Amino acid sequence: MPRIRLAIVGAPPQIEITRNEVDDPTWDEIATRISDTLPRAGQPLLVGPGRLLRERGALRGMLERHGIDLTVDEGTLALLRDAEGDDAALAEAIERPDAHATFPAQDYVRPPRVLRQFQLENLARLLFLRHGANFSVPGAGKTTVTYVLHAAERARGRVNRMLVVCPISAFDAWEHEVAELAVPLSVARWRGGPIPQAEVILTNYQRLPGALETLSDWMALHRVHLVVDEAHRAKRGSIGEWGRTLLALAPLARRRDVLTGTPAPNHPRDVVAILDMLWPSGAASRRLPGDAFRTDPPLAAMPAVNAAVRPLFVRTRKEQLDLPAVEFNPVVVAAGPLQREIYSALRNRYAGMFELDRNDQDVFRQMGEVLMYLLQAASSPRLLSESSRQPRAYRYPPLEIPPGSRLARLVDTYAEHEVAPKIAHACALIRENANAGLRTLVWSNFPGNLLDLEQQLAALEPALIYGEIPTRENAERGARNREDELHRFRTDDRCRVLLANPAAMSEGVSLHDVCHEAVYVDRTFNAGQYLQSLDRIHRLGLLPGTRTRITLLLTAGTIDERVDRRVSDKTQRLAGLLDDPQLVRLALPDEEDYGEPVDEPDDLEEILAHLREGRTYE
């Protein structure tokens, strides 16, 4: 009788599929359905555990149709049984969207820590779910909730280790919050090599691509609770290295939880990878309506997306934290005369790009470069001179400014004739805050802006965090590092300003106890990054009556205005997905009138439309 056999082999584990008396056409049919490549003649077929789980129904149907018997080894059998259990748990979660587990959550934390009511409610639902998503806003205590959840699962005997994947900036929170447990757990950072003998292992996204084999071996030895913190970082799923590694690890975990306040920061389809991490069979993500995958999903489609995934996550909204309202202060700054001339020349230089193929992925990368040049010109044109000397990987567009051209002369002499209005306005506001005894957090995507501000604000002894400032563990002895800079900003009264890059510090850092003023010198189309950065100073723990002010600097007539509108549109969609109007209020500070910088066709269209406008200034 024709037969195929499934067996787990290798590290990282794969499913080896071998055949006996199965004819070639049937074998090719099976291989085509469950694998991206056909096996070589006489060779077994290898597929990842996640792919097998997603296609197991189709495989079962083909075997029945062709009368083929199936045998599996113990490891594959356990994997399939877990998947069946997941399917049953998923169906129950959907059928019982309001069901909660009963357990003494408060007993798991050390007095005098008292869990808030919304945390207790989230815990009760998460413990009912076999795998859970916590989409609560930053600052709602997701780390503590996850630790209590893990302690409860340990008490059940379901897990005995926890693997936390998170940004390096979040390590401090995971190391600090474990002390809140009634029975603290040992925590260790994993830097490569042998995995430490600790109950909680912390690792960062950048370490994932080369860690699959080591982590798979370790997970095979323990009952692991996989926690993906700031999970939106892996929203690219199988087409990104981080997402691909997490999707491969997910089936090996006994319990899986994802944490993020922005599960779909740019598009509803971003949530697909998150759901597939939780439910590797794909049964959860297949529930999403077709509108979730449209290039520009209508706002009316968001309730349907929300209904599809609502039973699978918990969320604490900003309004539930009882925080004082945020005061937004949009400031439209007029471009300087020389800046206006440089910006017009730069925009005209790229105006012909609207003839390009919008579906070409290279265009997204190239237009990301163009966007950043436009943002530089809108904030401080002198950055263009620095950037033009940097090597560029793309053949088109020609991002280097031709030497000797009028644009090159304008850029190279800019700082001799004009101070960028945005920079001047930021400095004035920061000094005003310092004179009033206030600290200010300043955000810019460009290290050049941060370094310029550091020089101009030297009297305020600024702290500085961006990509070139290493973490303490990576810094040479005595060298400047991120942890020391944060400590200085929090504790040194002479340090009145923190200059930060969102890519380096938009997640995992809490500053609400010392800082209530933030200034955005520039933003990109990355809405998730913007929303995360807002919550560094506006989160649980603010005293009643605290005034939190966010100042957004926009240069009139530039790409700034289109970025502002696109971030608002994306946040409206996210608010619909999460049924959270507060997100819209956060993203629309001026009702009258930031990942990759470009990752949606509509982002591209905004840039192209702006280029077509020509020399229009308000």
N, C-alpha and C positions, 0 to 999 in steps of 0.2 A: 504493500500500500504506500502511495506517496506520503512523504513525511518531511516536515521541517522542524528544526530544533533551535531554540533560543537559549543563549547562555551569556552571562556577564563575564567580560574579559577585560584585562588591562587596567591601567590607571592613567588618566581618568577613565572611569568605567564606560564601556560601550556594550551594546548588545550584538553578539555574533549570531548571525542567522545562517544555518547550513541546511542543505537540502539532500534528500535521498529519494530517487526515482521521480523527481518533479521535472517535467519537461521544460525545455528552454523558453517557449513562449509564455508559459505560466510563471516561470521564475522571473522573466523580464517584467511581467505585469506587476508582480509583487514588489520587485525592486524599484520600479518606476514610482509606485505609490508611496513607499515608505522611506525612500532614500533619494538624495539629489544626484547620486552617481550610480551607474550600473557596475556590478562586480566583474572583475576579470574572470575569464573562463576558468572554471574549477576552483575559484576562490570563494570564501564565505562573504556574506554581506555584513557590513558594520554600520550600525545606526546608534545615535545617541539615545539615552533613556527617555528624554523628553519627546523626541520625535516618535519613538515607539508608543508612548502613552497617547500622543495625539492621534495616531493612526491605528490604534489597536482595534477599534471598531471596524474600520475598513479592512484590516488584515483578517479579522475573524470572518467577515463576509466572504472574502476571496477564498479562504480555506474551505469554508462550507460549500461554496459554489463549485469548487474544483475537486471536492472530496479528498482533501489533504489532511492528514493527521498532524497533531502538534504536540511536541514535548518541550518542557522548559526546565531549566535548572532551579535550584532553591533560591538563588539570588534574584533571578528574573521573576519567579513566582511571588516572592515577597514584594517586589516592586509593583507587580500587577495587582496584588491584593491591596497594597496601600492606595493605588489609584482607584480601585473599586470603592474603598472606604472614603476617599476624597469625593467621588461622585455622589455617594449617598449623603455625605455631610453637606456638600454644595446644594443638593436638592432640598435638604431639610432647612438650610439657611434661607433659601429663597421662599420656601413655603411658610416659614415662621420668622418673618422679618423683625418681630418685636420680642422674640424669645431671649431670655437671659439666664445665665447660670447663677446659682446661689452659692456664695462662698464668703468667708469672713475676710474680705480684702484688707480691712484696717489692721488685722492681726499680723499682716506680713510686713508692716512698716514699723520703724523704731520710733517710740514716743520721743519728743512731743509732735512729730510729724503727723498731720491730719490730712487725709485725702479729701479733696473737694468732691462735691456731689457729682459733677460732670465726669470726674475721673472714676468714681465708683460705678457710674452707669456705663462708661466705656469698658471698664474691666469686666463687668458682668456680661456684656455682649461678646467681647473678645474671647472670654473663656468658653462661651457657648459655641463659638465658631472653631472649627478644626484648624483653620489658618485665617489670619486676620489682617486687615488694613486699618491703620490709624491715620486718618487724614486731618487730624486736628491742627489748628493754626499753630505756628511756632510760639513757644512760650506757654503752651497748655499743659506741659508736664508729660509729654509722650515718653521720655526716657524713664521716668519713675513708673509710669503705668506699665511699660514693657517689662521692667524689672519685677514688679509685683506679679504680672502675668507669668513670667518665667518661673518665679518661686512657686506659684500655684501648680504649674505644670510639673515642676520637679517633685512637689509633694505627691502628685498623682503617679509619679514614676514614669511619665511619658518621655521626659528629657533629662539629661544630666550634664550637658554642656551648652553654651551659647556662643555662637559666632556672630559678631556684629560687624557689618560692612558699613563704613561711614566716612565722611571727609575727615582729614586729620584734625581740622579745627573742632570737631565734635568729640574727640577723644577725651578731652578734659571733663566734659559733661558726663560721659559714661563712667569715668573713673571716680568722679565726685558723687554722683547720685547713688551708686551702689551702697554707700554708707547709710542710706535711708532705710535699707531693708532690715528687718528684725534679725535676720541671720545673714550678715554680709557675705558676699561671694568674692573669691580671689579674681582679680582682673589683670590681664597682661596684654601689652601691645605686641603684635607679631610683625617683625621686621624682615622676615625671610628665614630660611634655615628650618631647624626643627621647631615645631609648634610648642610653646611653653606648656608646662603642666599647671594650667589654671582653669578655673571653671568658666570664665568669660574671656574670650579672645577677641581683641579689637584689630581690625585691619582696614586699610583704606582702598578706595577704588583703583588708584593707580597701580597697586600691587597685584590686582586680580589677574590680569592676562597671563602672567607667568606662574600663578599659584594654583592652577586647577588641579594638577596631579597631587601636590602636597595636601591641599585641603580635602580632596576626594578621599585620599588614604586615611586622613584623620577622621573624617566623618564616618567612614566605614567602621571605625573602632568605637564610636560613641553615639549616644542618642542625642543628636544635635538640634538645637533650636536656632534656626537661621533668621537673623534680623537684618533687614536692609534699611538703613537709616538714610534720609534724604534720597529716597528711592527714585525720584524724578531724574536723578543723574544717569540712570540706566534706561531712560525712556526709549532709546533707539532699539532696545531688545536685541534680537539675534544679529542685526546688521552692525552692532557696535561691540567692541571688545568687552566692555564691562557687562553689558546686558547678556552677551553670549555666555560668559563665564557663569554669571548668576543663574541663568536658565539651565546650565548644565549641572550646577550644584543643587538646585532646588529639589529635584526628585530624591536626593540623598538625605534630606533633612526630615526629622520626625514632625517638626512644626515649623511653619514659616510665617513671619510677620513683616510687613512693609510699613515704613513710617515716612510721611511727607505731608506738608501742608499745602503743596501744589502738585497734585497727582497728574494733572494735565495742563502744564503751564502755558503751552502754546497751541495745543490742539486736542480735541477729545480722543483722538487715536493714541495719544501719548499714554493713556491708561492701559492699553493692550499689554505692553510688556510687564507692567505692574501686576495685572491680573494673572498673566502667565507664570510669573514667579511664584505666586500663591497657589495657583491651580495649573500645574504643568500640562495637564491633558488638553488645555485650551477650552474646556467646557464653559468657563466663566467668560472669557473674552468673546466667545461665539455668541453670547447673549446681547452684545452691543448691536444697536440698530444700524442700518446702512448709512444713515446720515452722519454717524460718527466718523466715517471714513471719507466724507466729501472734502474736497479741497477747502471750501468755505462753508462749513455747516451753518445752517440758519439758527438763530437764537431759539426759535420755537422747537428745534430738535433736542435742545439740551434737557428738557424734562424727561424725554424718553431715555436718554443716556443715563440720567440720574436714576430713573426707575429700574433700569436694568442692573445697575451695580449697587444700588442703595442698601440691599440686605447684606452686602459683603464688607462694609466698612463702618467705622465709627468716626464721628467728627465733632469736635468742640469748636464752635464758631467764636469769632472775636467778641461778639456781644455777650457771650456767656461768661467771659472772664471778668466782666464788670470793670473794664478799664476806662479811665478818662479818655474822652474823644481825642483823636489826632487833629491837630490844626495844620492844614496844608497851606503853603505859601508859594504859589506859582509866580515866578518872576520872569517876565519877558524882557530880555536885554537887547538893546539895539546893537547891531554889528558896527564896529568901528569902520571908518572910511577905507582904510587899507585892507582890513579883514574882508569887507564887502567885495572889494576888487579881486582879492585872492579867491574867495569862495566862488564868485562868478566864473573866473577862469577855470577853476577846478571842475565845476559842474559842466561847463561847456565841453571840457576835455572828454567827459564820459557820456555826453548826451547821446551818442550814436549807439550805445549799448542796448537801447530798447528794441533793436532789430534782432537781438539774439533769441535763441530757442529757450523758452522759459523752462522746459523740462530737462534741460541738460544740467546734470548735477555739478559739472565744472562751473557753470554759471553761478550757482549758489555760492561756491567758494570764492569765485572772483568778485561777485557782488558784495560778499562779506568784506572783502578788502576795500572795495570802493566805499561801502558804508562807513567803515572805520576812518577812512580819509576824510569823508564829508563831516563826520563827527569831530574829528581833530580840527578841521578848519572852522567849525562852528564854535569850538571851545577856545582853542588857542592855535592860530595858524603856524606859530613857530614849531609846533610838533611835526609839521610836514617836512621841515628841513631835516630833522633828526630821522624821520621814517624813511625819507628818500635815500638815505645812505645805507639802509638795511638791505641785505640780500633778499630777493623775492623768488618764490618757487614757481610762480605762474608766468607763462609766456604771454598770456592775454588776460586782462588788459595791461598796458604798459604802465605800471604803477610808479616807476621811477620818473621823476621830473627831469626832462632833458636839460643838461648843463648849458648855461648861457641863455636859456629862454627867458622871456619876460616873467613867466610864473616862477621860475627858479630864483630870479633876482628879487622878486617881491617877497618870496618866502624867506630867503636867506637874510634879508635886511629888515624883516618885520619887527623883530624885537628892538631894533634901533629907533623905530619911529612910533611904535604904538604898544600900549599894554592891552592885552586881550580883555574886553569888557567883562566877560564872565569871571575871569580870574580876579580882576579888580573888585567886582561885586562880592565874590566869595570872601576875599581877604577882609573887606570892610565889615561884612556880617560876622565873621569869626572874631575879629577884634572887638566888635561891639558886644558879642556874647561873653568874651573873656573879661572885659571890663565890668560886666554884670555878674561875674563869678560863675559863668556857665561853661561847660565843656561842649565841644562841637565835634560830631562825627562827619567827615567829608568823604564822599564817594566819587571816584572817577575810574573809568575803564583804562585810562592811559597813565602809565608810570611817569611820563614826562610832566603831566599836570601835577601829580603828587609831589614830584621832586621840585618843581617850580614853587609850589605852595610851601613846601618845607623851607625853602630858602627865604621866601618873602615873610614867612611867619616865624622866623628863627627865634624871636624874642619869646614866643609862647612854647618853645621846646617841643615841637610836634612829635608824636609817635607815628610810625610809618609801617604799614603792612601791605606788601604786594608780592608778586611772584619771586622776586630776587631776595626777599627777606626769608631765610630758612626757619624751619621749626627748631626748637631747642635741641632735639635729638640729632638733627642734621647739621647744626651749626658748629663751626670751630670754636674752641674754648675762648671765651671772652668776646665773641662776635655778636653783633646785633641779631636778635631772634624774635619771632612773633610773640612768644609767651611773655618775654620781658617787656616788649613794647606795650602789650595789653595791660600788663601789671602797672607799668609806669603811668599809662593813661588813667587807670582806675584809682591809683593811690597817690600820685605825685601832684601836688597842687600847682607846681610850676608848669606841668604839661596840660595845656588847655585844648589841644586839638589832636584828633586821631585821623590820619590820612590813609584811606583804605581803598583797595581794588575789590570790586564785588566778586570777581573770580576767586580771590584768595580768602575772603572773609564774609561772604553773604550768608553763611550757614554756620550753625553750631556755636555761636558766640553770643553771650548775654551782656549787655551794657546798660540795661534800663535802670540799674541802681545808681549810676553816676552820670549818665548823659541823657538829655532830653531834646537835643537839637541835632538835626541832620541836614546836610546840604548835598544835593546831587548836582555835580558840575556837568555830568552828561549821563545818558542812558542809552542802551541798545534796545533792539526788539525783543530781548529776552525777558519776558514778563515774569517768569518764575524767579529769576535772579533778583529782579526788582522787588517782588513781594517778599522774598526771603530776607532781603536786606532791610526792608522796613521794620521787620520784627526784631532787629538787634536791640532797639531802644523802646519798643512798645510791646510789652509782654507781661505775663502773670507776675505779680510782685510789685507793680507800680503803686505808690501810695495814692490814696484818693486826692483828687484835686491837682495832680501833677499835670503840668502843661507839656505836651510833646509836640514839637513843631518840625515839620518837614518842608524844606525849601527846595523847589525844583527850578533850576536855572535853564531857560530856553532862549536861544538866540533867534530873534525874529527873522522869518523868511528862509530858514534853513531846514535841514533834515530833522532837527529837533522836534519841530511841530508834528511831522508825520510819525515819528517814533512815539510821541506822546499819544496820538490817536490810536496807533496800533496796539500799544500796551493796554490802553483802555478797552479796546475791542476784545483782546484776548482774555482780559480779566472778567469781562462780562460773560464770556462763554464759560470760563471756569466757575463763576458764581452760579450759572445755570446748572452746571454739572453737579455742584456741591450744594445747591439750594441755599446759597449763602450771600444775600444781598450786600453784606458788609464788605465783601471783596470788591464789589463795584464802587462802593464809597471810597475805599482805599485807593483805587486806581484812577478815580475820576476826581482829583482834587479841585479842578476848575470846571464846574458844570456849564459855565457860559462860554466860554470860548469855542528790565528792562529785560551757559550753553553756547549755542552758536548765535552770532549776531543776526544771521539770516537763516531761518530753517523752515519757512513756509513760502509757498508761491505768492501769497498776498504780501509778505514782507518785500519780496522781490518787486512786485508791482508798485509798491509804495516808493521804492527807490527810483524805479524807472520813470514813474509819473513825476517825481520831483525833478529828475534830470531834464525832462521834457519842458518843464515850466520856464526854463531859461533864467534870465536875470531879473526875477521878480522879487522885490523886497518890500516889506510893509513898513 
